[in-house]
C-alpha cells in the first residue's frame, strides 16, 4: 500500500513539474516581442564584419532624433506667433490723460506748472503712449526666441508682421520712455511724464495661444521622419568598411524597419515558433542541469517552483521595462538572481541559472552583446564576493563591487563605440547606482521567499543558532551540561564544514 501511495505521489510531483515548466514557458513566450530580430550586429566606428549587405527590400532612411528636433525648432522659429491688437485704449489715451491730470491738480509733481506747461506734458506723454502702442506693448514677457516671427491681428486680419524682439516688454517699458524723453529733449518733465504714462498705458498686444499652437502644430506635423529612400538590392555596406556617418544611419533604419514591421501573418507565427523553441531549450537546460547536479532541488516541488518563478519574474520585468523605455534596462537589479540562488542553494546553480537567464534576455534587449557581457561579468563578481551575505557589511561591499564593475565595463564599451568620452552621459552611471540600491532589497526578498516557498536560507540558520532564543535559554537553565556540550559539538561541526567547503551554518 505504501508503495502505491509513493508512486501516486511521485506521479503528481512529475505532473506538477511538467505543468510548471509549460506555464513558465508560455508566460515568457507570450510577453516576448512578436517581431523579427536583425541578424547582423554592428557598432559605430568598427569595421563591418559580415558579407556585403544589400537592401532586402525598399525602406526609408530615418532621421535621427537630433535632426527631427532641429527641424522642429527651426519650424517653430519660422512659423509666426499670433498676437491680437487691442485698440480700446489707443483712442481713449487723450481723454484718459485729461482725467488723470485733473485728479493730480493737488499733486506736488504737477502743481508747480502753469497751464501751458501742463499742455506740453500732456502732449509729449500722449506722443510717447502712441509710439508705444504703434510698436506694441505685450502683457508679459513670454519664453520665445528673440528672432521669432510675430503676426499682429486686428479683427482676425493680419495688419502687421514683426519679430518678437521688436515688441516692447513690460520690463523694458521704462527704458523706452527714458530714451524717448532724451530724444525729445524734455528731461525737465521726466518724472511727471513717466508717472502719467504708467498711470494711463495698458498692454495693447495680447498673445493668441490657441491660434499660435495650431499654426505650429500644423507645421511640425508635416515634418517628415525620413531623410531618404533605399531601393531593394542597393549595396548598403561592404565587408571591412567602417560603420559610421551615413552608413550607420542607414543600418539603424534597416534594423528598425526589420524589427518593427513583420512582413506577413505567416512570418509572425514562424517568429513566435522560433522564440518558443529557444525559450523551451533554455528552460530545459536549466531543468536537466538541476536534475543531474542538484537532485534534491529537482524532486522538491517548492524549490523547483522557486526556480521557475524567479526566472519568469525577472524576464517579465525586463520585457516591461524595455517596452516602457529601453534606456532604463540597466536599472533592473539582475544580480539579485545569483544572490537569491546562492542564499538558498549554492554558487554553481546560481551562476548557471543567471547565465541562461541573461542569454534569454539577450534576444529582446538592445545592444545584446554589451548587455550579456556586462551582466555575465557582474554575475561572476556577485558569486565571488557574496559570501556570508547575512552579514550586512559583506552585502554592502558586494553591491559596491558589482556597481563598480558595471560602471567600468559600460565605460569601456562606450569608449570602444564612440572613440571618445566627450558625450558620455553621466545619468547612465546613476542608473547603475540605482540598480545597486535595488539589489540591497535582497534581505526582505529572502524573508518573503522563505515564507512563500518554505525554504531555509543562511539568514534563518543564523537566527536558529542564536543562543538568546527562548528554547536555548531554557536548555541552558535546565540542562547546562547538555547546552555546553551542544555548543562544543556545533563549533566542531562548523570547523569541519569550513575545512571541506560545506555549509558551515547548516552544520552548526
Secondary structure as a PSIPRED ss2 file (coil, helix, strand):
# PSIPRED VFORMAT (PSIPRED V4.0)

   1 X C   1.000  0.000  0.000
   2 X H   0.000  1.000  0.000
   3 X H   0.000  1.000  0.000
   4 X H   0.000  1.000  0.000
   5 X H   0.000  1.000  0.000
   6 X H   0.000  1.000  0.000
   7 X H   0.000  1.000  0.000
   8 X H   0.000  1.000  0.000
   9 X H   0.000  1.000  0.000
  10 X H   0.000  1.000  0.000
  11 X H   0.000  1.000  0.000
  12 X H   0.000  1.000  0.000
  13 X H   0.000  1.000  0.000
  14 X H   0.000  1.000  0.000
  15 X H   0.000  1.000  0.000
  16 X H   0.000  1.000  0.000
  17 X H   0.000  1.000  0.000
  18 X H   0.000  1.000  0.000
  19 X H   0.000  1.000  0.000
  20 X H   0.000  1.000  0.000
  21 X H   0.000  1.000  0.000
  22 X H   0.000  1.000  0.000
  23 X H   0.000  1.000  0.000
  24 X H   0.000  1.000  0.000
  25 X H   0.000  1.000  0.000
  26 X H   0.000  1.000  0.000
  27 X H   0.000  1.000  0.000
  28 X H   0.000  1.000  0.000
  29 X H   0.000  1.000  0.000
  30 X H   0.000  1.000  0.000
  31 X H   0.000  1.000  0.000
  32 X C   1.000  0.000  0.000
  33 X C   1.000  0.000  0.000
  34 X C   1.000  0.000  0.000
  35 X C   1.000  0.000  0.000
  36 X C   1.000  0.000  0.000
  37 X C   1.000  0.000  0.000
  38 X C   1.000  0.000  0.000
  39 X C   1.000  0.000  0.000
  40 X C   1.000  0.000  0.000
  41 X C   1.000  0.000  0.000
  42 X C   1.000  0.000  0.000
  43 X C   1.000  0.000  0.000
  44 X C   1.000  0.000  0.000
  45 X C   1.000  0.000  0.000
  46 X C   1.000  0.000  0.000
  47 X E   0.000  0.000  1.000
  48 X C   1.000  0.000  0.000
  49 X C   1.000  0.000  0.000
  50 X C   1.000  0.000  0.000
  51 X C   1.000  0.000  0.000
  52 X C   1.000  0.000  0.000
  53 X E   0.000  0.000  1.000
  54 X E   0.000  0.000  1.000
  55 X C   1.000  0.000  0.000
  56 X C   1.000  0.000  0.000
  57 X C   1.000  0.000  0.000
  58 X C   1.000  0.000  0.000
  59 X E   0.000  0.000  1.000
  60 X E   0.000  0.000  1.000
  61 X E   0.000  0.000  1.000
  62 X E   0.000  0.000  1.000
  63 X C   1.000  0.000  0.000
  64 X C   1.000  0.000  0.000
  65 X H   0.000  1.000  0.000
  66 X H   0.000  1.000  0.000
  67 X H   0.000  1.000  0.000
  68 X H   0.000  1.000  0.000
  69 X H   0.000  1.000  0.000
  70 X H   0.000  1.000  0.000
  71 X H   0.000  1.000  0.000
  72 X H   0.000  1.000  0.000
  73 X H   0.000  1.000  0.000
  74 X H   0.000  1.000  0.000
  75 X H   0.000  1.000  0.000
  76 X H   0.000  1.000  0.000
  77 X H   0.000  1.000  0.000
  78 X H   0.000  1.000  0.000
  79 X C   1.000  0.000  0.000
  80 X C   1.000  0.000  0.000
  81 X E   0.000  0.000  1.000
  82 X E   0.000  0.000  1.000
  83 X E   0.000  0.000  1.000
  84 X E   0.000  0.000  1.000
  85 X E   0.000  0.000  1.000
  86 X C   1.000  0.000  0.000
  87 X C   1.000  0.000  0.000
  88 X C   1.000  0.000  0.000
  89 X C   1.000  0.000  0.000
  90 X C   1.000  0.000  0.000
  91 X C   1.000  0.000  0.000
  92 X C   1.000  0.000  0.000
  93 X H   0.000  1.000  0.000
  94 X H   0.000  1.000  0.000
  95 X H   0.000  1.000  0.000
  96 X H   0.000  1.000  0.000
  97 X H   0.000  1.000  0.000
  98 X H   0.000  1.000  0.000
  99 X H   0.000  1.000  0.000
 100 X H   0.000  1.000  0.000
 101 X H   0.000  1.000  0.000
 102 X H   0.000  1.000  0.000
 103 X H   0.000  1.000  0.000
 104 X C   1.000  0.000  0.000
 105 X C   1.000  0.000  0.000
 106 X C   1.000  0.000  0.000
 107 X C   1.000  0.000  0.000
 108 X C   1.000  0.000  0.000
 109 X C   1.000  0.000  0.000
 110 X C   1.000  0.000  0.000
 111 X C   1.000  0.000  0.000
 112 X C   1.000  0.000  0.000
 113 X C   1.000  0.000  0.000
 114 X C   1.000  0.000  0.000
 115 X H   0.000  1.000  0.000
 116 X H   0.000  1.000  0.000
 117 X H   0.000  1.000  0.000
 118 X H   0.000  1.000  0.000
 119 X H   0.000  1.000  0.000
 120 X H   0.000  1.000  0.000
 121 X H   0.000  1.000  0.000
 122 X H   0.000  1.000  0.000
 123 X H   0.000  1.000  0.000
 124 X H   0.000  1.000  0.000
 125 X H   0.000  1.000  0.000
 126 X H   0.000  1.000  0.000
 127 X H   0.000  1.000  0.000
 128 X H   0.000  1.000  0.000
 129 X H   0.000  1.000  0.000
 130 X H   0.000  1.000  0.000
 131 X H   0.000  1.000  0.000
 132 X H   0.000  1.000  0.000
 133 X H   0.000  1.000  0.000
 134 X H   0.000  1.000  0.000
 135 X H   0.000  1.000  0.000
 136 X C   1.000  0.000  0.000
 137 X E   0.000  0.000  1.000
 138 X E   0.000  0.000  1.000
 139 X C   1.000  0.000  0.000
 140 X C   1.000  0.000  0.000
 141 X C   1.000  0.000  0.000
 142 X C   1.000  0.000  0.000
 143 X C   1.000  0.000  0.000
 144 X C   1.000  0.000  0.000
 145 X C   1.000  0.000  0.000
 146 X C   1.000  0.000  0.000
 147 X C   1.000  0.000  0.000
 148 X C   1.000  0.000  0.000
 149 X E   0.000  0.000  1.000
 150 X E   0.000  0.000  1.000
 151 X E   0.000  0.000  1.000
 152 X E   0.000  0.000  1.000
 153 X E   0.000  0.000  1.000
 154 X E   0.000  0.000  1.000
 155 X C   1.000  0.000  0.000
 156 X C   1.000  0.000  0.000
 157 X E   0.000  0.000  1.000
 158 X E   0.000  0.000  1.000
 159 X E   0.000  0.000  1.000
 160 X E   0.000  0.000  1.000
 161 X E   0.000  0.000  1.000
 162 X E   0.000  0.000  1.000
 163 X E   0.000  0.000  1.000
 164 X H   0.000  1.000  0.000
 165 X H   0.000  1.000  0.000
 166 X H   0.000  1.000  0.000
 167 X C   1.000  0.000  0.000
 168 X E   0.000  0.000  1.000
 169 X C   1.000  0.000  0.000
 170 X H   0.000  1.000  0.000
 171 X H   0.000  1.000  0.000
 172 X H   0.000  1.000  0.000
 173 X H   0.000  1.000  0.000
 174 X H   0.000  1.000  0.000
 175 X H   0.000  1.000  0.000
 176 X H   0.000  1.000  0.000
 177 X H   0.000  1.000  0.000
 178 X H   0.000  1.000  0.000
 179 X H   0.000  1.000  0.000
 180 X H   0.000  1.000  0.000
 181 X H   0.000  1.000  0.000
 182 X H   0.000  1.000  0.000
 183 X H   0.000  1.000  0.000
 184 X C   1.000  0.000  0.000
 185 X C   1.000  0.000  0.000
 186 X C   1.000  0.000  0.000
 187 X H   0.000  1.000  0.000
 188 X H   0.000  1.000  0.000
 189 X H   0.000  1.000  0.000
 190 X H   0.000  1.000  0.000
 191 X H   0.000  1.000  0.000
 192 X H   0.000  1.000  0.000
 193 X H   0.000  1.000  0.000
 194 X H   0.000  1.000  0.000
 195 X H   0.000  1.000  0.000
 196 X H   0.000  1.000  0.000
 197 X H   0.000  1.000  0.000
 198 X H   0.000  1.000  0.000
 199 X H   0.000  1.000  0.000
 200 X H   0.000  1.000  0.000
 201 X C   1.000  0.000  0.000
 202 X C   1.000  0.000  0.000
 203 X C   1.000  0.000  0.000
 204 X C   1.000  0.000  0.000
 205 X E   0.000  0.000  1.000
 206 X E   0.000  0.000  1.000
 207 X E   0.000  0.000  1.000
 208 X C   1.000  0.000  0.000
 209 X H   0.000  1.000  0.000
 210 X H   0.000  1.000  0.000
 211 X H   0.000  1.000  0.000
 212 X H   0.000  1.000  0.000
 213 X H   0.000  1.000  0.000
 214 X H   0.000  1.000  0.000
 215 X H   0.000  1.000  0.000
 216 X H   0.000  1.000  0.000
 217 X H   0.000  1.000  0.000
 218 X H   0.000  1.000  0.000
 219 X H   0.000  1.000  0.000
 220 X H   0.000  1.000  0.000
 221 X H   0.000  1.000  0.000
 222 X C   1.000  0.000  0.000
 223 X C   1.000  0.000  0.000
 224 X C   1.000  0.000  0.000
 225 X C   1.000  0.000  0.000
 226 X E   0.000  0.000  1.000
 227 X E   0.000  0.000  1.000
 228 X E   0.000  0.000  1.000
 229 X E   0.000  0.000  1.000
 230 X E   0.000  0.000  1.000
 231 X C   1.000  0.000  0.000
 232 X C   1.000  0.000  0.000
 233 X C   1.000  0.000  0.000
 234 X C   1.000  0.000  0.000
 235 X E   0.000  0.000  1.000
 236 X E   0.000  0.000  1.000
 237 X E   0.000  0.000  1.000
 238 X C   1.000  0.000  0.000
 239 X C   1.000  0.000  0.000
 240 X C   1.000  0.000  0.000
 241 X C   1.000  0.000  0.000
 242 X E   0.000  0.000  1.000
 243 X C   1.000  0.000  0.000
 244 X C   1.000  0.000  0.000
 245 X H   0.000  1.000  0.000
 246 X H   0.000  1.000  0.000
 247 X H   0.000  1.000  0.000
 248 X H   0.000  1.000  0.000
 249 X H   0.000  1.000  0.000
 250 X H   0.000  1.000  0.000
 251 X H   0.000  1.000  0.000
 252 X H   0.000  1.000  0.000
 253 X H   0.000  1.000  0.000
 254 X H   0.000  1.000  0.000
 255 X H   0.000  1.000  0.000
 256 X H   0.000  1.000  0.000
 257 X H   0.000  1.000  0.000
 258 X H   0.000  1.000  0.000
 259 X H   0.000  1.000  0.000
 260 X H   0.000  1.000  0.000
 261 X C   1.000  0.000  0.000
 262 X C   1.000  0.000  0.000
 263 X C   1.000  0.000  0.000
 264 X C   1.000  0.000  0.000
 265 X H   0.000  1.000  0.000
 266 X H   0.000  1.000  0.000
 267 X H   0.000  1.000  0.000
 268 X H   0.000  1.000  0.000
 269 X H   0.000  1.000  0.000
 270 X H   0.000  1.000  0.000
 271 X H   0.000  1.000  0.000
 272 X H   0.000  1.000  0.000
 273 X H   0.000  1.000  0.000
 274 X H   0.000  1.000  0.000
 275 X H   0.000  1.000  0.000
 276 X H   0.000  1.000  0.000
 277 X H   0.000  1.000  0.000
 278 X H   0.000  1.000  0.000
 279 X H   0.000  1.000  0.000
 280 X H   0.000  1.000  0.000
 281 X H   0.000  1.000  0.000
 282 X H   0.000  1.000  0.000
 283 X H   0.000  1.000  0.000
 284 X H   0.000  1.000  0.000
 285 X H   0.000  1.000  0.000
 286 X H   0.000  1.000  0.000
 287 X H   0.000  1.000  0.000
 288 X H   0.000  1.000  0.000
 289 X H   0.000  1.000  0.000
 290 X H   0.000  1.000  0.000
 291 X H   0.000  1.000  0.000
 292 X H   0.000  1.000  0.000
 293 X H   0.000  1.000  0.000
 294 X C   1.000  0.000  0.000
 295 X H   0.000  1.000  0.000
 296 X H   0.000  1.000  0.000
 297 X H   0.000  1.000  0.000
 298 X H   0.000  1.000  0.000
 299 X C   1.000  0.000  0.000
 300 X C   1.000  0.000  0.000
 301 X H   0.000  1.000  0.000
 302 X H   0.000  1.000  0.000
 303 X H   0.000  1.000  0.000
 304 X H   0.000  1.000  0.000
 305 X H   0.000  1.000  0.000
 306 X H   0.000  1.000  0.000
 307 X H   0.000  1.000  0.000
 308 X H   0.000  1.000  0.000
 309 X H   0.000  1.000  0.000
 310 X H   0.000  1.000  0.000
 311 X H   0.000  1.000  0.000
 312 X H   0.000  1.000  0.000
 313 X H   0.000  1.000  0.000
 314 X H   0.000  1.000  0.000
 315 X H   0.000  1.000  0.000
 316 X H   0.000  1.000  0.000
 317 X H   0.000  1.000  0.000
 318 X H   0.000  1.000  0.000
 319 X H   0.000  1.000  0.000
 320 X H   0.000  1.000  0.000
 321 X H   0.000  1.000  0.000
 322 X H   0.000  1.000  0.000
 323 X H   0.000  1.000  0.000
 324 X H   0.000  1.000  0.000
 325 X H   0.000  1.000  0.000
 326 X H   0.000  1.000  0.000
 327 X H   0.000  1.000  0.000
 328 X H   0.000  1.000  0.000
 329 X H   0.000  1.000  0.000
 330 X H   0.000  1.000  0.000
 331 X H   0.000  1.000  0.000
 332 X C   1.000  0.000  0.000
 333 X C   1.000  0.000  0.000
 334 X C   1.000  0.000  0.000
 335 X C   1.000  0.000  0.000
 336 X H   0.000  1.000  0.000
 337 X H   0.000  1.000  0.000
 338 X H   0.000  1.000  0.000
 339 X H   0.000  1.000  0.000
 340 X H   0.000  1.000  0.000
 341 X H   0.000  1.000  0.000
 342 X H   0.000  1.000  0.000
 343 X H   0.000  1.000  0.000
 344 X H   0.000  1.000  0.000
 345 X C   1.000  0.000  0.000
 346 X C   1.000  0.000  0.000
 347 X H   0.000  1.000  0.000
 348 X H   0.000  1.000  0.000
 349 X H   0.000  1.000  0.000
 350 X H   0.000  1.000  0.000
 351 X H   0.000  1.000  0.000
 352 X H   0.000  1.000  0.000
 353 X H   0.000  1.000  0.000
 354 X H   0.000  1.000  0.000
 355 X H   0.000  1.000  0.000
 356 X H   0.000  1.000  0.000
 357 X H   0.000  1.000  0.000
 358 X H   0.000  1.000  0.000
 359 X H   0.000  1.000  0.000
 360 X H   0.000  1.000  0.000
 361 X H   0.000  1.000  0.000
 362 X C   1.000  0.000  0.000
 363 X C   1.000  0.000  0.000
 364 X C   1.000  0.000  0.000
 365 X C   1.000  0.000  0.000
 366 X C   1.000  0.000  0.000
 367 X C   1.000  0.000  0.000
 368 X H   0.000  1.000  0.000
 369 X H   0.000  1.000  0.000
 370 X H   0.000  1.000  0.000
 371 X H   0.000  1.000  0.000
 372 X H   0.000  1.000  0.000
 373 X H   0.000  1.000  0.000
 374 X H   0.000  1.000  0.000
 375 X H   0.000  1.000  0.000
 376 X H   0.000  1.000  0.000
 377 X H   0.000  1.000  0.000
 378 X H   0.000  1.000  0.000
 379 X H   0.000  1.000  0.000
 380 X H   0.000  1.000  0.000
 381 X H   0.000  1.000  0.000
 382 X H   0.000  1.000  0.000
 383 X H   0.000  1.000  0.000
 384 X H   0.000  1.000  0.000
 385 X H   0.000  1.000  0.000
 386 X C   1.000  0.000  0.000
 387 X C   1.000  0.000  0.000
 388 X C   1.000  0.000  0.000
 389 X C   1.000  0.000  0.000
 390 X C   1.000  0.000  0.000
 391 X C   1.000  0.000  0.000
 392 X H   0.000  1.000  0.000
 393 X H   0.000  1.000  0.000
 394 X H   0.000  1.000  0.000
 395 X H   0.000  1.000  0.000
 396 X H   0.000  1.000  0.000
 397 X H   0.000  1.000  0.000
 398 X H   0.000  1.000  0.000
 399 X H   0.000  1.000  0.000
 400 X H   0.000  1.000  0.000
 401 X H   0.000  1.000  0.000
 402 X H   0.000  1.000  0.000
 403 X H   0.000  1.000  0.000
 404 X H   0.000  1.000  0.000
 405 X H   0.000  1.000  0.000
 406 X H   0.000  1.000  0.000
 407 X H   0.000  1.000  0.000
 408 X H   0.000  1.000  0.000
 409 X H   0.000  1.000  0.000
 410 X H   0.000  1.000  0.000
 411 X H   0.000  1.000  0.000
 412 X H   0.000  1.000  0.000
 413 X H   0.000  1.000  0.000
 414 X H   0.000  1.000  0.000
 415 X H   0.000  1.000  0.000
 416 X H   0.000  1.000  0.000
 417 X H   0.000  1.000  0.000
 418 X H   0.000  1.000  0.000
 419 X C   1.000  0.000  0.000
 420 X C   1.000  0.000  0.000
 421 X C   1.000  0.000  0.000
 422 X C   1.000  0.000  0.000
 423 X C   1.000  0.000  0.000
 424 X C   1.000  0.000  0.000
 425 X C   1.000  0.000  0.000
 426 X C   1.000  0.000  0.000
 427 X H   0.000  1.000  0.000
 428 X H   0.000  1.000  0.000
 429 X H   0.000  1.000  0.000
 430 X H   0.000  1.000  0.000
 431 X H   0.000  1.000  0.000
 432 X H   0.000  1.000  0.000
 433 X H   0.000  1.000  0.000
 434 X H   0.000  1.000  0.000
 435 X H   0.000  1.000  0.000
 436 X H   0.000  1.000  0.000
 437 X H   0.000  1.000  0.000
 438 X H   0.000  1.000  0.000
 439 X H   0.000  1.000  0.000
 440 X C   1.000  0.000  0.000
 441 X C   1.000  0.000  0.000
 442 X H   0.000  1.000  0.000
 443 X H   0.000  1.000  0.000
 444 X H   0.000  1.000  0.000
 445 X H   0.000  1.000  0.000
 446 X H   0.000  1.000  0.000
 447 X H   0.000  1.000  0.000
 448 X H   0.000  1.000  0.000
 449 X H   0.000  1.000  0.000
 450 X H   0.000  1.000  0.000
 451 X H   0.000  1.000  0.000
 452 X H   0.000  1.000  0.000
 453 X H   0.000  1.000  0.000
 454 X C   1.000  0.000  0.000
 455 X C   1.000  0.000  0.000
 456 X C   1.000  0.000  0.000
 457 X C   1.000  0.000  0.000
 458 X H   0.000  1.000  0.000
 459 X H   0.000  1.000  0.000
 460 X H   0.000  1.000  0.000
 461 X H   0.000  1.000  0.000
 462 X H   0.000  1.000  0.000
 463 X H   0.000  1.000  0.000
 464 X H   0.000  1.000  0.000
 465 X C   1.000  0.000  0.000
 466 X C   1.000  0.000  0.000
 467 X C   1.000  0.000  0.000
 468 X C   1.000  0.000  0.000
 469 X C   1.000  0.000  0.000
 470 X H   0.000  1.000  0.000
 471 X H   0.000  1.000  0.000
 472 X H   0.000  1.000  0.000
 473 X H   0.000  1.000  0.000
 474 X H   0.000  1.000  0.000
 475 X H   0.000  1.000  0.000
 476 X H   0.000  1.000  0.000
 477 X H   0.000  1.000  0.000
 478 X H   0.000  1.000  0.000
 479 X C   1.000  0.000  0.000
 480 X H   0.000  1.000  0.000
 481 X H   0.000  1.000  0.000
 482 X H   0.000  1.000  0.000
 483 X H   0.000  1.000  0.000
 484 X H   0.000  1.000  0.000
 485 X H   0.000  1.000  0.000
 486 X H   0.000  1.000  0.000
 487 X H   0.000  1.000  0.000
 488 X H   0.000  1.000  0.000
 489 X H   0.000  1.000  0.000
 490 X H   0.000  1.000  0.000
 491 X H   0.000  1.000  0.000
 492 X H   0.000  1.000  0.000
 493 X H   0.000  1.000  0.000
 494 X H   0.000  1.000  0.000
 495 X H   0.000  1.000  0.000
 496 X H   0.000  1.000  0.000
 497 X H   0.000  1.000  0.000
 498 X H   0.000  1.000  0.000
 499 X H   0.000  1.000  0.000
 500 X C   1.000  0.000  0.000
 501 X C   1.000  0.000  0.000
 502 X C   1.000  0.000  0.000
 503 X C   1.000  0.000  0.000
 504 X H   0.000  1.000  0.000
 505 X H   0.000  1.000  0.000
 506 X H   0.000  1.000  0.000
 507 X H   0.000  1.000  0.000
 508 X C   1.000  0.000  0.000
